[in-house]
Amino acid sequence: MQDEIYSIYHLSIDPADFDAFKTLVETIVETSAREDDTTIYEYVVNADHTVVHIVERYRTRGVLPHVEQTFAPFAERFLALARIDKLYVYGEPTAEIRAKLDGFGAEYLTPFAGFSR
C-alpha cells in the first residue's frame, strides 16, 4: 500500500432509486476512468439493490483530485440517492486527504504486514 490509498464505501440505497443511481454512477465511472491516478474504481450491489459498495484504489496523489474535481459535480445528486453508512480507508493518507475524507465518516486502517503483487 505504499503510495496508494484503498477505500471501501458501504452505501445504503432505496431499491426504487437504483435505476437512477445506476445511471448517475455510469457517468461518474466514465469520468473517473480518465483519471491517471485512479487504478480501481468499481461499484457492486447486493441482490435486492439495498446495499452498494464502492471499491477504490488511488495513487495517493489522485485522491484529492478525484474527490474535489471529478466527484464534486455529482455529489449532491449522489448523496440524495444513497447514504454513506461506512467508509474504510486503507493506507497512509496525508492530513489533507484525512480532512477531506473525514467528512464521509472515514475509519482509517494502517497497514502493518502483507504484500501486493
Backbone as XML, in Angstrom:
<?xml version="1.0"?>
<chain id="A" units="angstrom">
  <residue number="1" name="MET">
    <atom name="N" x="0.805" y="-1.198" z="0.000"/>
    <atom name="CA" x="0.000" y="0.000" z="0.000"/>
    <atom name="C" x="0.846" y="1.259" z="0.000"/>
  </residue>
  <residue number="2" name="GLN">
    <atom name="N" x="2.129" y="1.120" z="-0.209"/>
    <atom name="CA" x="2.979" y="2.294" z="-0.202"/>
    <atom name="C" x="2.605" y="3.204" z="-1.366"/>
  </residue>
  <residue number="3" name="ASP">
    <atom name="N" x="2.383" y="4.464" z="-1.060"/>
    <atom name="CA" x="1.973" y="5.476" z="-2.041"/>
    <atom name="C" x="0.636" y="5.160" z="-2.697"/>
  </residue>
  <residue number="4" name="GLU">
    <atom name="N" x="-0.189" y="4.369" z="-2.026"/>
    <atom name="CA" x="-1.527" y="4.079" z="-2.525"/>
    <atom name="C" x="-2.526" y="4.186" z="-1.377"/>
  </residue>
  <residue number="5" name="ILE">
    <atom name="N" x="-3.727" y="4.565" z="-1.753"/>
    <atom name="CA" x="-4.836" y="4.618" z="-0.806"/>
    <atom name="C" x="-5.938" y="3.734" z="-1.376"/>
  </residue>
  <residue number="6" name="TYR">
    <atom name="N" x="-6.418" y="2.813" z="-0.561"/>
    <atom name="CA" x="-7.552" y="1.972" z="-0.910"/>
    <atom name="C" x="-8.730" y="2.426" z="-0.069"/>
  </residue>
  <residue number="7" name="SER">
    <atom name="N" x="-9.916" y="2.303" z="-0.595"/>
    <atom name="CA" x="-11.086" y="2.608" z="0.226"/>
    <atom name="C" x="-12.260" y="1.734" z="-0.192"/>
  </residue>
  <residue number="8" name="ILE">
    <atom name="N" x="-13.106" y="1.474" z="0.783"/>
    <atom name="CA" x="-14.361" y="0.770" z="0.538"/>
    <atom name="C" x="-15.468" y="1.581" z="1.195"/>
  </residue>
  <residue number="9" name="TYR">
    <atom name="N" x="-16.402" y="2.004" z="0.375"/>
    <atom name="CA" x="-17.589" y="2.705" z="0.853"/>
    <atom name="C" x="-18.723" y="1.698" z="0.961"/>
  </residue>
  <residue number="10" name="HIS">
    <atom name="N" x="-19.445" y="1.732" z="2.064"/>
    <atom name="CA" x="-20.640" y="0.910" z="2.253"/>
    <atom name="C" x="-21.825" y="1.877" z="2.212"/>
  </residue>
  <residue number="11" name="LEU">
    <atom name="N" x="-22.670" y="1.738" z="1.201"/>
    <atom name="CA" x="-23.799" y="2.631" z="0.980"/>
    <atom name="C" x="-25.112" y="1.892" z="1.162"/>
  </residue>
  <residue number="12" name="SER">
    <atom name="N" x="-26.129" y="2.619" z="1.606"/>
    <atom name="CA" x="-27.497" y="2.122" z="1.617"/>
    <atom name="C" x="-28.267" y="2.870" z="0.541"/>
  </residue>
  <residue number="13" name="ILE">
    <atom name="N" x="-29.188" y="2.156" z="-0.104"/>
    <atom name="CA" x="-29.966" y="2.766" z="-1.170"/>
    <atom name="C" x="-31.373" y="2.177" z="-1.153"/>
  </residue>
  <residue number="14" name="ASP">
    <atom name="N" x="-32.325" y="2.983" z="-1.518"/>
    <atom name="CA" x="-33.698" y="2.514" z="-1.686"/>
    <atom name="C" x="-33.762" y="1.818" z="-3.052"/>
  </residue>
  <residue number="15" name="PRO">
    <atom name="N" x="-34.222" y="0.581" z="-3.110"/>
    <atom name="CA" x="-34.274" y="-0.116" z="-4.395"/>
    <atom name="C" x="-35.032" y="0.661" z="-5.479"/>
  </residue>
  <residue number="16" name="ALA">
    <atom name="N" x="-35.997" y="1.462" z="-5.081"/>
    <atom name="CA" x="-36.745" y="2.264" z="-6.057"/>
    <atom name="C" x="-35.857" y="3.314" z="-6.719"/>
  </residue>
  <residue number="17" name="ASP">
    <atom name="N" x="-34.747" y="3.667" z="-6.062"/>
    <atom name="CA" x="-33.817" y="4.664" z="-6.610"/>
    <atom name="C" x="-32.669" y="4.042" z="-7.387"/>
  </residue>
  <residue number="18" name="PHE">
    <atom name="N" x="-32.608" y="2.708" z="-7.428"/>
    <atom name="CA" x="-31.431" y="2.068" z="-8.002"/>
    <atom name="C" x="-31.210" y="2.429" z="-9.467"/>
  </residue>
  <residue number="19" name="ASP">
    <atom name="N" x="-32.246" y="2.446" z="-10.288"/>
    <atom name="CA" x="-32.046" y="2.746" z="-11.708"/>
    <atom name="C" x="-31.473" y="4.147" z="-11.905"/>
  </residue>
  <residue number="20" name="ALA">
    <atom name="N" x="-31.997" y="5.121" z="-11.175"/>
    <atom name="CA" x="-31.467" y="6.489" z="-11.265"/>
    <atom name="C" x="-30.031" y="6.539" z="-10.748"/>
  </residue>
  <residue number="21" name="PHE">
    <atom name="N" x="-29.770" y="5.821" z="-9.662"/>
    <atom name="CA" x="-28.424" y="5.767" z="-9.100"/>
    <atom name="C" x="-27.455" y="5.130" z="-10.092"/>
  </residue>
  <residue number="22" name="LYS">
    <atom name="N" x="-27.865" y="4.036" z="-10.690"/>
    <atom name="CA" x="-27.008" y="3.348" z="-11.661"/>
    <atom name="C" x="-26.682" y="4.253" z="-12.841"/>
  </residue>
  <residue number="23" name="THR">
    <atom name="N" x="-27.642" y="4.982" z="-13.329"/>
    <atom name="CA" x="-27.401" y="5.908" z="-14.439"/>
    <atom name="C" x="-26.393" y="6.976" z="-14.033"/>
  </residue>
  <residue number="24" name="LEU">
    <atom name="N" x="-26.553" y="7.540" z="-12.843"/>
    <atom name="CA" x="-25.608" y="8.533" z="-12.349"/>
    <atom name="C" x="-24.215" y="7.934" z="-12.200"/>
  </residue>
  <residue number="25" name="VAL">
    <atom name="N" x="-24.138" y="6.759" z="-11.615"/>
    <atom name="CA" x="-22.853" y="6.098" z="-11.388"/>
    <atom name="C" x="-22.141" y="5.810" z="-12.705"/>
  </residue>
  <residue number="26" name="GLU">
    <atom name="N" x="-22.869" y="5.418" z="-13.724"/>
    <atom name="CA" x="-22.234" y="5.167" z="-15.019"/>
    <atom name="C" x="-21.506" y="6.416" z="-15.517"/>
  </residue>
  <residue number="27" name="THR">
    <atom name="N" x="-22.087" y="7.582" z="-15.307"/>
    <atom name="CA" x="-21.445" y="8.833" z="-15.698"/>
    <atom name="C" x="-20.219" y="9.111" z="-14.826"/>
  </residue>
  <residue number="28" name="ILE">
    <atom name="N" x="-20.345" y="8.874" z="-13.527"/>
    <atom name="CA" x="-19.207" y="9.083" z="-12.628"/>
    <atom name="C" x="-18.067" y="8.143" z="-12.982"/>
  </residue>
  <residue number="29" name="VAL">
    <atom name="N" x="-18.377" y="6.888" z="-13.259"/>
    <atom name="CA" x="-17.345" y="5.912" z="-13.625"/>
    <atom name="C" x="-16.669" y="6.325" z="-14.926"/>
  </residue>
  <residue number="30" name="GLU">
    <atom name="N" x="-17.432" y="6.736" z="-15.893"/>
    <atom name="CA" x="-16.865" y="7.174" z="-17.180"/>
    <atom name="C" x="-15.905" y="8.344" z="-16.978"/>
  </residue>
  <residue number="31" name="THR">
    <atom name="N" x="-16.283" y="9.272" z="-16.131"/>
    <atom name="CA" x="-15.429" y="10.422" z="-15.839"/>
    <atom name="C" x="-14.192" y="10.002" z="-15.052"/>
  </residue>
  <residue number="32" name="SER">
    <atom name="N" x="-14.369" y="9.136" z="-14.077"/>
    <atom name="CA" x="-13.256" y="8.668" z="-13.248"/>
    <atom name="C" x="-12.245" y="7.852" z="-14.044"/>
  </residue>
  <residue number="33" name="ALA">
    <atom name="N" x="-12.695" y="7.178" z="-15.074"/>
    <atom name="CA" x="-11.802" y="6.348" z="-15.898"/>
    <atom name="C" x="-10.721" y="7.184" z="-16.576"/>
  </residue>
  <residue number="34" name="ARG">
    <atom name="N" x="-10.926" y="8.469" z="-16.675"/>
    <atom name="CA" x="-9.935" y="9.354" z="-17.300"/>
    <atom name="C" x="-8.876" y="9.845" z="-16.309"/>
  </residue>
  <residue number="35" name="GLU">
    <atom name="N" x="-9.003" y="9.492" z="-15.047"/>
    <atom name="CA" x="-8.041" y="9.904" z="-14.024"/>
    <atom name="C" x="-6.832" y="8.962" z="-14.052"/>
  </residue>
  <residue number="36" name="ASP">
    <atom name="N" x="-5.675" y="9.505" z="-14.298"/>
    <atom name="CA" x="-4.469" y="8.678" z="-14.373"/>
    <atom name="C" x="-4.116" y="7.998" z="-13.055"/>
  </residue>
  <residue number="37" name="ASP">
    <atom name="N" x="-4.445" y="8.621" z="-11.933"/>
    <atom name="CA" x="-4.046" y="8.089" z="-10.636"/>
    <atom name="C" x="-5.127" y="7.265" z="-9.951"/>
  </residue>
  <residue number="38" name="THR">
    <atom name="N" x="-6.206" y="6.975" z="-10.654"/>
    <atom name="CA" x="-7.235" y="6.070" z="-10.157"/>
    <atom name="C" x="-6.990" y="4.722" z="-10.808"/>
  </residue>
  <residue number="39" name="THR">
    <atom name="N" x="-6.684" y="3.709" z="-10.001"/>
    <atom name="CA" x="-6.326" y="2.406" z="-10.569"/>
    <atom name="C" x="-7.427" y="1.364" z="-10.415"/>
  </residue>
  <residue number="40" name="ILE">
    <atom name="N" x="-8.312" y="1.551" z="-9.449"/>
    <atom name="CA" x="-9.505" y="0.703" z="-9.304"/>
    <atom name="C" x="-10.656" y="1.608" z="-8.902"/>
  </residue>
  <residue number="41" name="TYR">
    <atom name="N" x="-11.782" y="1.436" z="-9.571"/>
    <atom name="CA" x="-12.977" y="2.214" z="-9.228"/>
    <atom name="C" x="-14.173" y="1.375" z="-9.648"/>
  </residue>
  <residue number="42" name="GLU">
    <atom name="N" x="-14.714" y="0.590" z="-8.709"/>
    <atom name="CA" x="-15.765" y="-0.366" z="-9.030"/>
    <atom name="C" x="-16.928" y="-0.267" z="-8.042"/>
  </residue>
  <residue number="43" name="TYR">
    <atom name="N" x="-18.119" y="-0.395" z="-8.578"/>
    <atom name="CA" x="-19.344" y="-0.432" z="-7.775"/>
    <atom name="C" x="-19.897" y="-1.848" z="-7.825"/>
  </residue>
  <residue number="44" name="VAL">
    <atom name="N" x="-20.343" y="-2.350" z="-6.678"/>
    <atom name="CA" x="-21.003" y="-3.651" z="-6.591"/>
    <atom name="C" x="-22.273" y="-3.489" z="-5.767"/>
  </residue>
  <residue number="45" name="VAL">
    <atom name="N" x="-23.271" y="-4.330" z="-6.056"/>
    <atom name="CA" x="-24.573" y="-4.200" z="-5.405"/>
    <atom name="C" x="-25.053" y="-5.573" z="-4.947"/>
  </residue>
  <residue number="46" name="ASN">
    <atom name="N" x="-25.807" y="-5.602" z="-3.864"/>
    <atom name="CA" x="-26.389" y="-6.867" z="-3.411"/>
    <atom name="C" x="-27.619" y="-7.202" z="-4.265"/>
  </residue>
  <residue number="47" name="ALA">
    <atom name="N" x="-28.171" y="-8.387" z="-4.048"/>
    <atom name="CA" x="-29.249" y="-8.899" z="-4.901"/>
    <atom name="C" x="-30.523" y="-8.059" z="-4.846"/>
  </residue>
  <residue number="48" name="ASP">
    <atom name="N" x="-30.822" y="-7.475" z="-3.679"/>
    <atom name="CA" x="-32.074" y="-6.708" z="-3.593"/>
    <atom name="C" x="-31.889" y="-5.197" z="-3.784"/>
  </residue>
  <residue number="49" name="HIS">
    <atom name="N" x="-30.684" y="-4.804" z="-4.211"/>
    <atom name="CA" x="-30.384" y="-3.398" z="-4.539"/>
    <atom name="C" x="-30.581" y="-2.455" z="-3.359"/>
  </residue>
  <residue number="50" name="THR">
    <atom name="N" x="-30.210" y="-2.920" z="-2.165"/>
    <atom name="CA" x="-30.291" y="-2.078" z="-0.970"/>
    <atom name="C" x="-28.914" y="-1.683" z="-0.432"/>
  </residue>
  <residue number="51" name="VAL">
    <atom name="N" x="-27.881" y="-2.400" z="-0.870"/>
    <atom name="CA" x="-26.516" y="-2.140" z="-0.421"/>
    <atom name="C" x="-25.606" y="-2.048" z="-1.636"/>
  </residue>
  <residue number="52" name="VAL">
    <atom name="N" x="-24.802" y="-1.002" z="-1.651"/>
    <atom name="CA" x="-23.803" y="-0.804" z="-2.698"/>
    <atom name="C" x="-22.459" y="-0.591" z="-2.015"/>
  </residue>
  <residue number="53" name="HIS">
    <atom name="N" x="-21.426" y="-1.214" z="-2.557"/>
    <atom name="CA" x="-20.059" y="-0.935" z="-2.125"/>
    <atom name="C" x="-19.320" y="-0.298" z="-3.291"/>
  </residue>
  <residue number="54" name="ILE">
    <atom name="N" x="-18.466" y="0.651" z="-2.944"/>
    <atom name="CA" x="-17.539" y="1.217" z="-3.932"/>
    <atom name="C" x="-16.150" y="0.796" z="-3.489"/>
  </residue>
  <residue number="55" name="VAL">
    <atom name="N" x="-15.418" y="0.153" z="-4.384"/>
    <atom name="CA" x="-14.056" y="-0.279" z="-4.119"/>
    <atom name="C" x="-13.150" y="0.632" z="-4.945"/>
  </residue>
  <residue number="56" name="GLU">
    <atom name="N" x="-12.257" y="1.343" z="-4.247"/>
    <atom name="CA" x="-11.399" y="2.325" z="-4.918"/>
    <atom name="C" x="-9.942" y="2.103" z="-4.548"/>
  </residue>
  <residue number="57" name="ARG">
    <atom name="N" x="-9.062" y="2.370" z="-5.502"/>
    <atom name="CA" x="-7.626" y="2.410" z="-5.224"/>
    <atom name="C" x="-7.039" y="3.545" z="-6.040"/>
  </residue>
  <residue number="58" name="TYR">
    <atom name="N" x="-6.242" y="4.352" z="-5.367"/>
    <atom name="CA" x="-5.616" y="5.506" z="-5.993"/>
    <atom name="C" x="-4.131" y="5.533" z="-5.679"/>
  </residue>
  <residue number="59" name="ARG">
    <atom name="N" x="-3.337" y="6.080" z="-6.572"/>
    <atom name="CA" x="-2.035" y="6.562" z="-6.150"/>
    <atom name="C" x="-2.370" y="7.720" z="-5.215"/>
  </residue>
  <residue number="60" name="THR">
    <atom name="N" x="-1.656" y="7.861" z="-4.140"/>
    <atom name="CA" x="-2.026" y="8.822" z="-3.102"/>
    <atom name="C" x="-2.331" y="10.199" z="-3.677"/>
  </residue>
  <residue number="61" name="ARG">
    <atom name="N" x="-1.559" y="10.643" z="-4.633"/>
    <atom name="CA" x="-1.765" y="11.986" z="-5.205"/>
    <atom name="C" x="-3.086" y="12.104" z="-5.973"/>
  </residue>
  <residue number="62" name="GLY">
    <atom name="N" x="-3.776" y="10.992" z="-6.236"/>
    <atom name="CA" x="-5.011" y="11.025" z="-7.006"/>
    <atom name="C" x="-6.283" y="11.140" z="-6.188"/>
  </residue>
  <residue number="63" name="VAL">
    <atom name="N" x="-6.195" y="10.998" z="-4.879"/>
    <atom name="CA" x="-7.406" y="11.007" z="-4.052"/>
    <atom name="C" x="-8.102" y="12.364" z="-4.081"/>
  </residue>
  <residue number="64" name="LEU">
    <atom name="N" x="-7.369" y="13.415" z="-3.773"/>
    <atom name="CA" x="-7.999" y="14.737" z="-3.698"/>
    <atom name="C" x="-8.546" y="15.211" z="-5.040"/>
  </residue>
  <residue number="65" name="PRO">
    <atom name="N" x="-7.813" y="15.061" z="-6.155"/>
    <atom name="CA" x="-8.417" y="15.455" z="-7.434"/>
    <atom name="C" x="-9.708" y="14.693" z="-7.736"/>
  </residue>
  <residue number="66" name="HIS">
    <atom name="N" x="-9.768" y="13.417" z="-7.345"/>
    <atom name="CA" x="-10.994" y="12.658" z="-7.580"/>
    <atom name="C" x="-12.150" y="13.250" z="-6.769"/>
  </residue>
  <residue number="67" name="VAL">
    <atom name="N" x="-11.926" y="13.460" z="-5.484"/>
    <atom name="CA" x="-12.996" y="13.959" z="-4.612"/>
    <atom name="C" x="-13.384" y="15.385" z="-4.973"/>
  </residue>
  <residue number="68" name="GLU">
    <atom name="N" x="-12.394" y="16.246" z="-5.157"/>
    <atom name="CA" x="-12.650" y="17.679" z="-5.332"/>
    <atom name="C" x="-13.050" y="18.076" z="-6.749"/>
  </residue>
  <residue number="69" name="GLN">
    <atom name="N" x="-12.587" y="17.341" z="-7.750"/>
    <atom name="CA" x="-12.859" y="17.740" z="-9.128"/>
    <atom name="C" x="-13.810" y="16.788" z="-9.849"/>
  </residue>
  <residue number="70" name="THR">
    <atom name="N" x="-13.513" y="15.500" z="-9.788"/>
    <atom name="CA" x="-14.326" y="14.535" z="-10.527"/>
    <atom name="C" x="-15.668" y="14.282" z="-9.847"/>
  </residue>
  <residue number="71" name="PHE">
    <atom name="N" x="-15.638" y="13.972" z="-8.552"/>
    <atom name="CA" x="-16.864" y="13.606" z="-7.848"/>
    <atom name="C" x="-17.722" y="14.811" z="-7.472"/>
  </residue>
  <residue number="72" name="ALA">
    <atom name="N" x="-17.112" y="15.924" z="-7.163"/>
    <atom name="CA" x="-17.831" y="17.097" z="-6.632"/>
    <atom name="C" x="-19.058" y="17.507" z="-7.456"/>
  </residue>
  <residue number="73" name="PRO">
    <atom name="N" x="-18.990" y="17.547" z="-8.791"/>
    <atom name="CA" x="-20.181" y="17.951" z="-9.546"/>
    <atom name="C" x="-21.370" y="16.992" z="-9.399"/>
  </residue>
  <residue number="74" name="PHE">
    <atom name="N" x="-21.111" y="15.768" z="-8.978"/>
    <atom name="CA" x="-22.154" y="14.748" z="-8.847"/>
    <atom name="C" x="-22.595" y="14.531" z="-7.398"/>
  </residue>
  <residue number="75" name="ALA">
    <atom name="N" x="-21.889" y="15.128" z="-6.457"/>
    <atom name="CA" x="-22.058" y="14.803" z="-5.036"/>
    <atom name="C" x="-23.479" y="15.014" z="-4.534"/>
  </residue>
  <residue number="76" name="GLU">
    <atom name="N" x="-24.084" y="16.125" z="-4.853"/>
    <atom name="CA" x="-25.419" y="16.407" z="-4.320"/>
    <atom name="C" x="-26.429" y="15.358" z="-4.781"/>
  </residue>
  <residue number="77" name="ARG">
    <atom name="N" x="-26.422" y="15.060" z="-6.057"/>
    <atom name="CA" x="-27.355" y="14.055" z="-6.595"/>
    <atom name="C" x="-27.046" y="12.667" z="-6.030"/>
  </residue>
  <residue number="78" name="PHE">
    <atom name="N" x="-25.758" y="12.319" z="-5.971"/>
    <atom name="CA" x="-25.319" y="11.034" z="-5.444"/>
    <atom name="C" x="-25.829" y="10.843" z="-4.017"/>
  </residue>
  <residue number="79" name="LEU">
    <atom name="N" x="-25.622" y="11.863" z="-3.173"/>
    <atom name="CA" x="-25.995" y="11.752" z="-1.764"/>
    <atom name="C" x="-27.504" y="11.850" z="-1.548"/>
  </residue>
  <residue number="80" name="ALA">
    <atom name="N" x="-28.233" y="12.314" z="-2.551"/>
    <atom name="CA" x="-29.695" y="12.294" z="-2.478"/>
    <atom name="C" x="-30.234" y="10.893" z="-2.762"/>
  </residue>
  <residue number="81" name="LEU">
    <atom name="N" x="-29.451" y="10.084" z="-3.458"/>
    <atom name="CA" x="-29.882" y="8.739" z="-3.840"/>
    <atom name="C" x="-29.314" y="7.639" z="-2.940"/>
  </residue>
  <residue number="82" name="ALA">
    <atom name="N" x="-28.189" y="7.903" z="-2.300"/>
    <atom name="CA" x="-27.525" y="6.879" z="-1.486"/>
    <atom name="C" x="-27.001" y="7.503" z="-0.205"/>
  </residue>
  <residue number="83" name="ARG">
    <atom name="N" x="-26.967" y="6.703" z="0.845"/>
    <atom name="CA" x="-26.432" y="7.147" z="2.132"/>
    <atom name="C" x="-25.123" y="6.404" z="2.391"/>
  </residue>
  <residue number="84" name="ILE">
    <atom name="N" x="-24.083" y="7.142" z="2.741"/>
    <atom name="CA" x="-22.813" y="6.527" z="3.110"/>
    <atom name="C" x="-22.922" y="6.078" z="4.560"/>
  </residue>
  <residue number="85" name="ASP">
    <atom name="N" x="-22.959" y="4.767" z="4.763"/>
    <atom name="CA" x="-23.046" y="4.217" z="6.111"/>
    <atom name="C" x="-21.667" y="4.039" z="6.742"/>
  </residue>
  <residue number="86" name="LYS">
    <atom name="N" x="-20.687" y="3.724" z="5.916"/>
    <atom name="CA" x="-19.343" y="3.460" z="6.429"/>
    <atom name="C" x="-18.340" y="3.661" z="5.311"/>
  </residue>
  <residue number="87" name="LEU">
    <atom name="N" x="-17.191" y="4.184" z="5.683"/>
    <atom name="CA" x="-16.070" y="4.328" z="4.754"/>
    <atom name="C" x="-14.829" y="3.817" z="5.456"/>
  </residue>
  <residue number="88" name="TYR">
    <atom name="N" x="-14.207" y="2.815" z="4.872"/>
    <atom name="CA" x="-12.942" y="2.293" z="5.359"/>
    <atom name="C" x="-11.853" y="2.773" z="4.417"/>
  </residue>
  <residue number="89" name="VAL">
    <atom name="N" x="-10.779" y="3.299" z="4.995"/>
    <atom name="CA" x="-9.662" y="3.809" z="4.206"/>
    <atom name="C" x="-8.414" y="3.064" z="4.639"/>
  </residue>
  <residue number="90" name="TYR">
    <atom name="N" x="-7.715" y="2.497" z="3.674"/>
    <atom name="CA" x="-6.509" y="1.709" z="3.917"/>
    <atom name="C" x="-5.319" y="2.428" z="3.311"/>
  </residue>
  <residue number="91" name="GLY">
    <atom name="N" x="-4.221" y="2.460" z="4.043"/>
    <atom name="CA" x="-3.019" y="3.119" z="3.560"/>
    <atom name="C" x="-2.589" y="4.179" z="4.550"/>
  </residue>
  <residue number="92" name="GLU">
    <atom name="N" x="-1.832" y="5.133" z="4.050"/>
    <atom name="CA" x="-1.324" y="6.200" z="4.895"/>
    <atom name="C" x="-1.666" y="7.544" z="4.261"/>
  </residue>
  <residue number="93" name="PRO">
    <atom name="N" x="-2.920" y="7.976" z="4.404"/>
    <atom name="CA" x="-3.336" y="9.232" z="3.788"/>
    <atom name="C" x="-2.689" y="10.440" z="4.468"/>
  </residue>
  <residue number="94" name="THR">
    <atom name="N" x="-2.479" y="11.462" z="3.690"/>
    <atom name="CA" x="-1.948" y="12.717" z="4.216"/>
    <atom name="C" x="-3.006" y="13.381" z="5.094"/>
  </residue>
  <residue number="95" name="ALA">
    <atom name="N" x="-2.586" y="14.373" z="5.857"/>
    <atom name="CA" x="-3.519" y="15.135" z="6.694"/>
    <atom name="C" x="-4.583" y="15.803" z="5.827"/>
  </residue>
  <residue number="96" name="GLU">
    <atom name="N" x="-4.207" y="16.269" z="4.653"/>
    <atom name="CA" x="-5.156" y="16.918" z="3.749"/>
    <atom name="C" x="-6.206" y="15.921" z="3.249"/>
  </residue>
  <residue number="97" name="ILE">
    <atom name="N" x="-5.779" y="14.714" z="2.911"/>
    <atom name="CA" x="-6.721" y="13.672" z="2.483"/>
    <atom name="C" x="-7.641" y="13.298" z="3.648"/>
  </residue>
  <residue number="98" name="ARG">
    <atom name="N" x="-7.074" y="13.130" z="4.832"/>
    <atom name="CA" x="-7.890" y="12.801" z="6.004"/>
    <atom name="C" x="-8.944" y="13.873" z="6.251"/>
  </residue>
  <residue number="99" name="ALA">
    <atom name="N" x="-8.563" y="15.120" z="6.145"/>
    <atom name="CA" x="-9.504" y="16.213" z="6.374"/>
    <atom name="C" x="-10.680" y="16.127" z="5.408"/>
  </residue>
  <residue number="100" name="LYS">
    <atom name="N" x="-10.401" y="15.740" z="4.177"/>
    <atom name="CA" x="-11.470" y="15.624" z="3.169"/>
    <atom name="C" x="-12.324" y="14.383" z="3.436"/>
  </residue>
  <residue number="101" name="LEU">
    <atom name="N" x="-11.712" y="13.248" z="3.705"/>
    <atom name="CA" x="-12.460" y="12.000" z="3.888"/>
    <atom name="C" x="-13.169" y="11.930" z="5.237"/>
  </residue>
  <residue number="102" name="ASP">
    <atom name="N" x="-12.713" y="12.701" z="6.205"/>
    <atom name="CA" x="-13.408" y="12.753" z="7.498"/>
    <atom name="C" x="-14.868" y="13.170" z="7.315"/>
  </residue>
  <residue number="103" name="GLY">
    <atom name="N" x="-15.130" y="13.995" z="6.311"/>
    <atom name="CA" x="-16.494" y="14.428" z="6.022"/>
    <atom name="C" x="-17.415" y="13.290" z="5.612"/>
  </residue>
  <residue number="104" name="PHE">
    <atom name="N" x="-16.841" y="12.173" z="5.210"/>
    <atom name="CA" x="-17.611" y="10.986" z="4.840"/>
    <atom name="C" x="-17.625" y="9.959" z="5.969"/>
  </residue>
  <residue number="105" name="GLY">
    <atom name="N" x="-17.108" y="10.332" z="7.150"/>
    <atom name="CA" x="-17.096" y="9.415" z="8.290"/>
    <atom name="C" x="-16.049" y="8.329" z="8.189"/>
  </residue>
  <residue number="106" name="ALA">
    <atom name="N" x="-14.907" y="8.636" z="7.629"/>
    <atom name="CA" x="-13.871" y="7.630" z="7.375"/>
    <atom name="C" x="-13.327" y="7.008" z="8.651"/>
  </residue>
  <residue number="107" name="GLU">
    <atom name="N" x="-13.066" y="5.707" z="8.553"/>
    <atom name="CA" x="-12.305" y="4.971" z="9.556"/>
    <atom name="C" x="-11.011" y="4.551" z="8.887"/>
  </residue>
  <residue number="108" name="TYR">
    <atom name="N" x="-9.885" y="4.899" z="9.493"/>
    <atom name="CA" x="-8.572" y="4.677" z="8.877"/>
    <atom name="C" x="-7.917" y="3.436" z="9.451"/>
  </residue>
  <residue number="109" name="LEU">
    <atom name="N" x="-7.416" y="2.607" z="8.556"/>
    <atom name="CA" x="-6.707" y="1.396" z="8.945"/>
    <atom name="C" x="-5.320" y="1.454" z="8.312"/>
  </residue>
  <residue number="110" name="THR">
    <atom name="N" x="-4.303" y="1.266" z="9.141"/>
    <atom name="CA" x="-2.923" y="1.397" z="8.695"/>
    <atom name="C" x="-2.317" y="0.012" z="8.477"/>
  </residue>
  <residue number="111" name="PRO">
    <atom name="N" x="-1.658" y="-0.185" z="7.345"/>
    <atom name="CA" x="-1.056" y="-1.496" z="7.087"/>
    <atom name="C" x="0.089" y="-1.784" z="8.075"/>
  </residue>
  <residue number="112" name="PHE">
    <atom name="N" x="0.215" y="-3.051" z="8.426"/>
    <atom name="CA" x="1.333" y="-3.436" z="9.291"/>
    <atom name="C" x="2.004" y="-4.720" z="8.841"/>
  </residue>
  <residue number="113" name="ALA">
    <atom name="N" x="1.404" y="-5.467" z="7.897"/>
    <atom name="CA" x="2.029" y="-6.676" z="7.359"/>
    <atom name="C" x="1.312" y="-7.047" z="6.070"/>
  </residue>
  <residue number="114" name="GLY">
    <atom name="N" x="2.003" y="-7.728" z="5.179"/>
    <atom name="CA" x="1.397" y="-8.209" z="3.951"/>
    <atom name="C" x="2.156" y="-7.764" z="2.721"/>
  </residue>
  <residue number="115" name="PHE">
    <atom name="N" x="1.605" y="-8.088" z="1.555"/>
    <atom name="CA" x="2.215" y="-7.693" z="0.297"/>
    <atom name="C" x="1.174" y="-7.621" z="-0.794"/>
  </residue>
  <residue number="116" name="SER">
    <atom name="N" x="1.512" y="-6.934" z="-1.869"/>
    <atom name="CA" x="0.701" y="-6.885" z="-3.091"/>
    <atom name="C" x="1.575" y="-7.301" z="-4.256"/>
  </residue>
  <residue number="117" name="ARG">
    <atom name="N" x="0.980" y="-7.927" z="-5.225"/>
    <atom name="CA" x="1.737" y="-8.310" z="-6.434"/>
    <atom name="C" x="1.234" y="-7.546" z="-7.617"/>
  </residue>
</chain>
